[in-house]
Amino acid sequence: MIYLFTGDDAKNKILSYEKFIKSLPKGGDKFSVSRNNFDKIQIESLYSGSSLFSAKAAVIFSGILENEETRDFILEKLELIGESTSDFIFLEGKLNKPILDAFKKVGPKRLQMNVFELPKEKKEKFNNFLLANAFEQKDKLNLWIYFRQAMDRGVGMEELVGVLFWKVKDMLIKKNFGKFKELELKNFASKISYILPEARKTGRDAEASFEQFLLEVF
């Protein structure tokens, strides 16, 4: 049987792991394996049962999946390890999806997977129209401030360029030029539509290009 303890929530992971270790039958053979004492022949003996060790043991791995060589060996032998009469316990950091998927292939009857993840930080969704409204008011300072806030909250460049282009076109269609002249808005619409394509063409950073446009627009 395989028992996997993984994830970036170290506190709860360790608590669960220690509770599980304490639940193991007393007097049984236990083997602790790390990168420093990892031995392929010994591991094969433990999962095959063809060694001097007792038929059932608890093999405790700690951080061995961080090393490419030991990880590749273990992942290749997972099916055999899962079929063993011994228990194989893995205490690992956060593992990527391909590694987790490799463990899942062993099947629920031979695998107990315990994944402990820290909750993702919830970020308030940014109101893109703040940027558009600051543009309409020719408020250069807030235009830049809202842009930086949007970047900090992970808003995509396409969204910001799109909402600004929409605002300019909307003002032109409604002939609501506000603090602008009609020709100014038409020039802005043309420039905005080329910001991202031009940045990609020249290899320039898109964020830097858009920020420069905002700082120089008025």
Backbone bond lengths (Angstrom), bond angles and torsions (degrees), N, CA, C in turn:
res aa  C-N    CA-C-N  psi(-1)  N-CA   C-N-CA  omega(-1)  CA-C   N-CA-C  phi
1 M - - - 1.460 - - 1.525 109.44 -
2 I 1.330 115.59 141.21 1.462 120.97 179.39 1.526 108.99 -110.30
3 Y 1.330 115.21 134.62 1.457 121.71 175.88 1.528 107.42 -123.58
4 L 1.325 116.16 120.10 1.462 120.71 -177.12 1.520 110.13 -114.92
5 F 1.324 115.78 126.64 1.457 122.73 175.25 1.527 106.91 -117.30
6 T 1.327 116.75 113.75 1.457 120.09 -174.19 1.526 110.73 -145.58
7 G 1.332 116.29 165.91 1.457 121.30 177.63 1.515 112.37 126.35
8 D 1.339 116.01 169.80 1.463 120.01 -177.83 1.528 113.30 -96.08
9 D 1.351 117.00 -0.34 1.463 120.14 174.10 1.526 107.62 -87.13
10 A 1.333 114.97 79.65 1.465 121.18 -172.26 1.529 112.88 -59.54
11 K 1.324 117.33 -39.87 1.467 120.82 -175.98 1.523 111.62 -60.49
12 N 1.327 116.73 -55.60 1.465 120.10 -178.07 1.530 112.26 -69.63
13 K 1.310 115.79 -31.35 1.468 119.81 178.11 1.529 110.59 -64.19
14 I 1.328 116.17 -47.90 1.466 120.37 -179.09 1.524 111.13 -65.14
15 L 1.327 117.18 -40.51 1.468 120.56 178.97 1.523 110.77 -60.28
16 S 1.328 116.17 -44.78 1.462 120.60 179.91 1.521 110.94 -67.25
17 Y 1.318 115.97 -41.13 1.467 121.47 179.29 1.533 110.89 -62.12
18 E 1.330 116.26 -48.46 1.474 120.03 -178.55 1.528 111.32 -63.82
19 K 1.327 115.86 -36.86 1.465 119.47 177.57 1.521 110.51 -64.02
20 F 1.338 115.54 -39.84 1.467 119.85 179.56 1.531 110.78 -66.65
21 I 1.327 116.97 -44.37 1.469 121.06 -179.67 1.525 110.66 -59.24
22 K 1.328 116.66 -40.32 1.463 120.67 179.97 1.531 111.63 -67.28
23 S 1.333 115.76 -23.23 1.473 119.67 -178.54 1.529 112.68 -81.89
24 L 1.328 116.89 -10.66 1.464 119.86 -179.38 1.529 110.04 -66.67
25 P 1.332 117.91 146.78 1.469 121.18 -179.62 1.525 111.80 -56.22
26 K 1.304 115.56 134.11 1.471 120.20 178.95 1.521 109.60 -72.71
27 G 1.309 115.78 144.91 1.453 120.93 177.84 1.514 113.74 89.78
28 G 1.326 117.17 -11.30 1.457 119.35 179.57 1.525 111.14 -76.07
29 D 1.327 116.40 157.47 1.461 120.29 178.80 1.524 110.54 -70.64
30 K 1.333 115.62 133.03 1.455 121.46 177.45 1.519 109.00 -126.53
31 F 1.309 115.72 135.72 1.467 121.20 179.83 1.528 108.69 -128.08
32 S 1.297 116.03 123.12 1.466 121.14 178.12 1.521 109.06 -98.74
33 V 1.330 115.91 126.52 1.465 120.78 -176.07 1.528 110.04 -125.35
34 S 1.331 116.17 126.49 1.464 121.61 175.17 1.524 107.87 -126.48
35 R 1.291 117.10 -176.37 1.467 120.83 179.04 1.524 111.10 -61.69
36 N 1.334 116.77 -30.41 1.472 120.72 -175.42 1.521 113.16 -74.15
37 N 1.327 118.09 -26.82 1.468 118.91 -178.23 1.532 112.24 -124.32
38 F 1.341 115.47 23.01 1.459 120.08 -179.36 1.523 109.75 -72.08
39 D 1.328 115.63 125.51 1.459 121.41 -179.11 1.526 108.77 -133.64
40 K 1.302 116.58 115.76 1.461 121.18 -174.43 1.531 112.34 -59.70
41 I 1.317 116.48 -40.99 1.471 119.99 -178.51 1.518 110.89 -64.57
42 Q 1.340 115.63 -41.78 1.465 119.45 178.44 1.525 110.82 -63.84
43 I 1.339 116.83 -42.55 1.468 120.47 -179.76 1.528 110.42 -62.70
44 E 1.322 116.35 -42.89 1.468 119.87 178.36 1.519 111.09 -62.10
45 S 1.315 116.30 -37.48 1.462 120.19 178.12 1.523 111.50 -65.60
46 L 1.340 114.57 -37.24 1.463 118.86 -177.75 1.525 112.40 -69.92
47 Y 1.328 117.75 -41.02 1.465 116.87 -178.61 1.532 112.69 -83.28
48 S 1.335 116.91 -19.84 1.466 119.20 178.73 1.517 112.11 -88.94
49 G 1.331 116.80 -23.15 1.463 121.03 -179.89 1.507 112.59 78.85
50 S 1.331 117.26 6.36 1.457 120.73 -177.72 1.518 111.02 -97.84
51 S 1.328 114.96 58.17 1.460 118.38 -179.88 1.509 110.01 -143.91
52 L 1.307 116.75 -172.44 1.460 121.73 178.80 1.518 110.93 -77.17
53 F 1.353 116.45 -11.05 1.453 119.56 -177.98 1.520 109.89 -74.10
54 S 1.314 115.12 163.71 1.457 119.50 179.55 1.518 110.26 -66.98
55 A 1.334 115.98 162.34 1.456 120.69 -175.13 1.526 111.89 -62.35
56 K 1.331 117.43 -33.85 1.466 120.90 179.63 1.513 109.87 -123.67
57 A 1.309 115.35 128.55 1.457 120.58 -179.19 1.524 108.74 -141.16
58 A 1.321 116.09 169.12 1.458 122.15 174.83 1.523 106.87 -114.69
59 V 1.304 115.57 114.13 1.462 121.35 -178.54 1.521 107.74 -104.55
60 I 1.319 116.63 116.25 1.463 121.83 -173.96 1.523 109.87 -107.11
61 F 1.327 115.38 111.78 1.461 121.76 178.31 1.529 109.21 -95.34
62 S 1.307 116.29 139.49 1.463 120.30 179.21 1.529 110.27 -131.89
63 G 1.328 116.24 109.51 1.454 122.10 174.92 1.515 115.76 67.20
64 I 1.316 118.41 20.35 1.476 118.55 -176.44 1.523 112.54 -79.02
65 L 1.331 117.39 -16.87 1.459 119.34 -179.31 1.529 112.04 -80.69
66 E 1.333 116.69 -2.69 1.463 120.23 176.59 1.522 111.06 -76.66
67 N 1.330 115.38 -25.34 1.467 121.24 -178.73 1.523 109.94 -93.47
68 E 1.319 116.91 129.79 1.467 121.48 -174.15 1.527 112.39 -60.14
69 E 1.329 116.70 -43.54 1.470 119.84 -176.24 1.523 111.67 -65.67
70 T 1.339 116.52 -48.87 1.460 119.13 -179.64 1.526 111.14 -69.38
71 R 1.335 116.63 -34.89 1.466 120.66 178.46 1.520 111.15 -62.94
72 D 1.321 116.78 -46.04 1.462 120.72 -179.30 1.526 111.10 -61.94
73 F 1.321 115.70 -39.77 1.462 120.07 179.72 1.531 110.25 -64.07
74 I 1.332 116.56 -47.98 1.461 121.05 -178.34 1.523 111.55 -63.13
75 L 1.327 116.85 -46.18 1.468 119.78 -178.11 1.524 111.40 -62.99
76 E 1.317 116.46 -33.57 1.465 121.29 178.46 1.530 111.21 -68.69
77 K 1.343 115.54 -30.48 1.470 120.05 -175.91 1.527 113.36 -101.15
78 L 1.319 118.43 7.62 1.461 120.28 -173.79 1.522 113.71 -57.13
79 E 1.316 117.31 -41.90 1.470 120.49 -179.46 1.521 110.79 -59.47
80 L 1.345 115.98 -45.52 1.467 120.59 179.71 1.519 110.90 -67.22
81 I 1.326 116.38 -39.02 1.467 120.43 179.36 1.531 109.74 -63.56
82 G 1.351 115.50 -41.20 1.458 119.46 179.99 1.512 113.13 -64.69
83 E 1.326 117.45 -27.95 1.464 122.03 -179.13 1.526 112.49 -84.22
84 S 1.311 117.00 -8.35 1.464 121.33 -176.62 1.529 111.46 -68.05
85 T 1.307 115.48 152.83 1.462 120.44 175.07 1.520 111.02 -78.28
86 S 1.320 116.97 -14.26 1.456 121.61 178.22 1.526 110.41 -85.79
87 D 1.320 116.06 163.78 1.456 121.96 177.40 1.528 109.20 -100.10
88 F 1.313 115.87 132.96 1.472 121.13 178.76 1.529 107.91 -118.44
89 I 1.315 114.81 115.51 1.468 121.70 -175.14 1.521 109.42 -109.48
90 F 1.330 115.70 127.20 1.466 121.31 -179.43 1.528 109.21 -113.49
91 L 1.324 115.67 124.00 1.464 121.50 172.85 1.520 107.04 -111.48
92 E 1.332 116.50 109.98 1.463 120.92 -172.67 1.521 111.98 -133.10
93 G 1.310 115.02 164.91 1.457 120.63 173.22 1.514 109.07 -77.03
94 K 1.313 117.10 -157.71 1.461 120.43 179.49 1.524 109.38 -73.22
95 L 1.333 116.68 127.18 1.456 122.12 -178.72 1.522 109.95 -106.04
96 N 1.332 115.88 146.76 1.461 119.12 -179.89 1.530 110.76 -78.36
97 K 1.312 115.46 169.08 1.465 121.44 -174.04 1.535 113.42 -59.31
98 P 1.351 120.26 -44.28 1.467 119.50 179.45 1.522 113.35 -57.44
99 I 1.330 117.28 -38.33 1.462 120.12 179.42 1.526 110.13 -69.60
100 L 1.331 116.27 -44.52 1.469 119.76 178.03 1.526 111.03 -61.13
101 D 1.320 116.01 -39.46 1.472 120.37 179.01 1.531 110.95 -64.27
102 A 1.329 116.75 -36.13 1.466 120.69 178.51 1.525 110.25 -63.82
103 F 1.334 116.73 -38.92 1.467 120.25 177.76 1.527 110.44 -68.21
104 K 1.331 116.19 -40.66 1.462 120.07 -177.51 1.526 112.63 -61.57
105 K 1.325 116.26 -27.77 1.464 120.53 -179.28 1.526 112.00 -65.32
106 V 1.330 116.69 -19.89 1.464 120.79 178.42 1.528 109.70 -64.40
107 G 1.328 115.68 -31.24 1.464 119.49 178.30 1.513 112.74 100.05
108 P 1.327 117.71 148.30 1.472 122.16 -176.11 1.521 115.11 -64.26
109 K 1.330 117.41 -23.30 1.463 119.32 179.99 1.526 112.16 -73.53
110 R 1.329 115.95 -21.16 1.472 119.77 -178.18 1.528 112.17 -118.62
111 L 1.330 116.21 6.67 1.459 120.15 -176.90 1.527 111.10 -140.37
112 Q 1.331 114.39 133.47 1.459 120.63 170.16 1.527 106.36 -120.01
113 M 1.315 115.66 108.92 1.459 120.68 -176.05 1.526 109.72 -101.18
114 N 1.320 115.03 126.18 1.462 121.26 -179.98 1.525 108.21 -120.60
115 V 1.333 116.14 103.74 1.461 121.30 -177.09 1.523 109.01 -107.46
116 F 1.320 116.13 124.08 1.464 122.02 -178.66 1.531 109.07 -117.62
117 E 1.316 115.71 108.69 1.464 120.65 -177.43 1.519 110.61 -115.65
118 L 1.324 115.83 138.48 1.455 120.29 174.24 1.524 108.71 -70.32
119 P 1.323 118.49 142.56 1.474 119.89 179.79 1.520 110.71 -63.86
120 K 1.321 115.50 138.66 1.459 119.27 178.93 1.522 109.19 -70.87
121 E 1.316 114.45 141.02 1.460 120.06 -179.87 1.533 109.47 -63.32
122 K 1.306 114.68 126.71 1.453 119.15 179.46 1.523 109.24 -86.96
123 K 1.304 115.78 118.45 1.453 120.16 -179.59 1.533 109.77 -106.28
124 E 1.310 114.46 134.19 1.459 119.61 179.00 1.518 109.28 -62.90
125 K 1.318 115.79 133.50 1.454 119.79 -178.97 1.522 109.96 -66.24
126 F 1.333 114.75 134.96 1.459 119.88 -178.11 1.526 109.91 -81.24
127 N 1.338 115.03 139.22 1.463 121.23 177.36 1.527 108.60 -87.33
128 N 1.327 116.57 101.67 1.465 120.65 -176.85 1.523 113.61 -60.88
129 F 1.323 115.89 -23.54 1.463 118.87 -176.96 1.536 112.17 -71.75
130 L 1.330 116.95 -14.77 1.464 119.57 174.03 1.520 109.80 -61.65
131 L 1.323 114.94 -39.62 1.459 120.62 178.35 1.532 110.15 -65.21
132 A 1.325 116.53 -45.19 1.467 121.51 -179.10 1.524 111.02 -64.00
133 N 1.327 117.06 -41.25 1.459 120.30 -178.85 1.524 111.76 -68.61
134 A 1.347 116.65 -37.09 1.467 119.88 177.39 1.525 110.37 -64.71
135 F 1.330 116.15 -36.90 1.465 120.14 176.64 1.528 110.13 -63.73
136 E 1.331 115.76 -46.17 1.463 120.28 -178.32 1.526 111.12 -59.63
137 Q 1.346 116.81 -34.39 1.453 121.37 -178.85 1.530 112.95 -87.49
138 K 1.320 116.72 1.68 1.473 122.10 -177.10 1.532 110.66 56.21
139 D 1.331 114.12 38.11 1.470 120.82 -179.18 1.528 107.98 -94.77
140 K 1.302 115.78 88.76 1.464 121.25 -172.80 1.529 112.71 -62.65
141 L 1.323 116.53 -41.86 1.464 120.61 -177.73 1.523 111.14 -63.01
142 N 1.334 116.55 -52.20 1.464 119.30 -179.09 1.519 112.18 -68.89
143 L 1.327 116.18 -29.08 1.464 119.96 176.35 1.531 109.65 -58.76
144 W 1.318 116.80 -45.05 1.463 121.44 179.54 1.530 111.21 -71.59
145 I 1.347 116.47 -41.18 1.473 120.44 -179.98 1.523 110.59 -60.68
146 Y 1.330 116.66 -45.85 1.468 119.93 -179.75 1.532 111.26 -65.64
147 F 1.317 115.92 -34.33 1.459 119.65 177.23 1.530 110.55 -62.41
148 R 1.341 116.47 -45.70 1.467 120.20 -179.91 1.540 110.73 -65.43
149 Q 1.329 116.51 -38.42 1.462 119.49 177.97 1.532 110.53 -63.03
150 A 1.322 115.83 -41.41 1.464 120.32 179.02 1.521 110.85 -62.35
151 M 1.316 117.08 -41.71 1.466 121.48 178.53 1.530 110.97 -63.61
152 D 1.336 115.70 -41.75 1.470 119.94 -179.70 1.523 112.05 -64.16
153 R 1.332 116.27 -27.10 1.471 120.20 -178.93 1.520 112.38 -96.49
154 G 1.324 116.10 8.16 1.457 120.02 173.19 1.511 115.87 78.89
155 V 1.325 117.88 22.14 1.469 120.18 178.02 1.530 108.83 -70.42
156 G 1.311 117.47 137.47 1.457 122.19 -178.56 1.520 111.97 -71.90
157 M 1.320 115.87 147.31 1.452 121.05 -179.83 1.529 111.15 -60.27
158 E 1.333 116.47 -38.37 1.458 119.92 -179.33 1.530 111.69 -60.29
159 E 1.347 116.32 -36.28 1.458 120.32 178.92 1.519 111.54 -64.24
160 L 1.333 115.60 -45.69 1.465 120.12 -176.75 1.526 111.79 -68.71
161 V 1.319 115.75 -44.10 1.462 119.55 177.73 1.532 109.48 -62.80
162 G 1.325 115.18 -40.45 1.462 120.01 -178.68 1.516 112.89 -63.67
163 V 1.338 117.62 -43.72 1.462 120.07 -177.80 1.522 110.88 -70.39
164 L 1.327 116.67 -32.76 1.459 119.67 177.96 1.533 110.72 -71.19
165 F 1.323 115.82 -40.16 1.474 120.08 178.25 1.531 109.34 -64.62
166 W 1.340 115.65 -41.18 1.465 119.93 178.03 1.526 111.13 -60.31
167 K 1.343 117.07 -42.78 1.460 121.46 -178.70 1.527 111.23 -61.76
168 V 1.331 116.29 -45.18 1.471 120.36 -179.77 1.530 110.41 -63.58
169 K 1.339 116.84 -46.04 1.466 120.46 -179.55 1.532 110.89 -64.03
170 D 1.330 116.62 -38.20 1.458 121.25 179.53 1.530 110.67 -63.62
171 M 1.321 115.68 -41.14 1.469 120.18 178.76 1.529 110.71 -65.39
172 L 1.319 116.57 -37.21 1.466 120.64 179.73 1.523 111.55 -69.83
173 I 1.336 115.95 -43.80 1.462 120.57 -178.56 1.526 110.75 -64.03
174 K 1.321 116.22 -42.09 1.461 120.77 -178.37 1.529 112.24 -84.23
175 K 1.340 114.75 -3.35 1.468 121.10 -176.98 1.530 111.13 54.75
176 N 1.318 113.06 34.41 1.460 120.35 176.95 1.529 107.22 -101.74
177 F 1.318 116.71 79.16 1.465 121.23 -171.26 1.532 112.86 -77.74
178 G 1.315 116.57 -15.24 1.452 120.41 177.90 1.514 112.66 56.12
179 K 1.319 116.20 -122.25 1.463 122.10 -177.61 1.530 112.05 -89.41
180 F 1.331 116.28 8.16 1.457 121.21 -178.49 1.526 111.18 -109.51
181 K 1.308 114.34 166.40 1.453 121.16 167.98 1.526 106.70 -97.61
182 E 1.313 116.42 154.17 1.456 120.51 -177.29 1.528 111.58 -57.72
183 L 1.331 116.29 -42.12 1.468 119.79 -179.09 1.528 111.40 -63.92
184 E 1.332 115.80 -36.53 1.470 120.30 177.63 1.526 110.40 -59.15
185 L 1.316 115.58 -47.74 1.462 120.23 -178.03 1.523 111.68 -63.32
186 K 1.330 116.26 -39.34 1.455 119.75 178.42 1.528 110.94 -63.80
187 N 1.330 116.34 -40.38 1.473 120.67 177.35 1.527 110.95 -65.16
188 F 1.335 116.03 -40.32 1.462 120.16 178.73 1.530 110.61 -63.46
189 A 1.325 116.25 -43.23 1.467 120.66 -179.58 1.526 109.91 -59.44
190 S 1.326 115.64 -42.09 1.465 120.19 179.75 1.529 111.13 -64.90
191 K 1.333 116.47 -44.60 1.468 120.92 -178.81 1.532 111.50 -65.21
192 I 1.334 115.34 -43.56 1.467 119.81 -177.96 1.524 111.00 -60.89
193 S 1.309 116.82 -40.96 1.465 120.63 -176.76 1.524 112.62 -66.86
194 Y 1.340 116.72 -19.17 1.464 119.65 -177.45 1.535 113.63 -103.41
195 I 1.335 117.34 -5.29 1.471 120.01 -175.05 1.530 112.13 -57.27
196 L 1.327 117.15 -56.45 1.467 120.50 -175.89 1.532 112.65 -70.85
197 P 1.355 119.26 -46.16 1.463 118.98 177.84 1.524 112.67 -59.31
198 E 1.330 116.69 -39.14 1.465 120.36 -179.86 1.525 110.76 -68.34
199 A 1.330 116.50 -39.30 1.461 120.46 179.14 1.523 111.11 -62.87
200 R 1.333 116.20 -42.32 1.465 120.34 179.16 1.527 110.88 -66.93
201 K 1.324 115.66 -38.72 1.469 120.73 -178.30 1.519 111.59 -65.28
202 T 1.330 116.66 -40.65 1.469 121.37 -176.30 1.530 112.76 -91.80
203 G 1.336 116.11 -7.52 1.457 119.62 -180.00 1.508 113.37 79.81
204 R 1.323 116.90 14.69 1.458 120.74 -179.40 1.513 110.14 -85.07
205 D 1.327 115.70 152.45 1.459 120.70 179.01 1.527 109.89 -65.32
206 A 1.338 116.84 125.44 1.465 121.94 -175.99 1.525 111.67 -63.95
207 E 1.317 116.40 -40.33 1.466 119.88 -179.47 1.521 110.79 -62.86
208 A 1.335 116.31 -43.73 1.459 120.66 179.56 1.524 111.39 -64.68
209 S 1.327 116.68 -37.53 1.470 121.12 179.79 1.517 111.19 -65.70
210 F 1.334 115.93 -43.64 1.465 119.93 -179.02 1.527 110.71 -69.21
211 E 1.333 115.78 -39.50 1.463 119.64 179.19 1.531 110.65 -62.83
212 Q 1.323 116.20 -41.66 1.459 120.11 178.07 1.527 111.08 -61.78
213 F 1.337 116.14 -41.03 1.467 120.63 177.61 1.519 110.64 -59.12
214 L 1.333 116.50 -44.39 1.469 120.64 -178.16 1.525 111.61 -65.49
215 L 1.325 116.16 -36.43 1.466 120.29 -178.44 1.539 111.82 -74.09
216 E 1.313 115.93 -24.11 1.461 119.66 -176.34 1.527 112.96 -108.21
217 V 1.351 117.18 0.53 1.458 120.12 -171.34 1.528 112.60 -67.19
218 F 1.345 117.81 -31.89 1.460 120.53 -178.56 1.531 109.88 -107.55
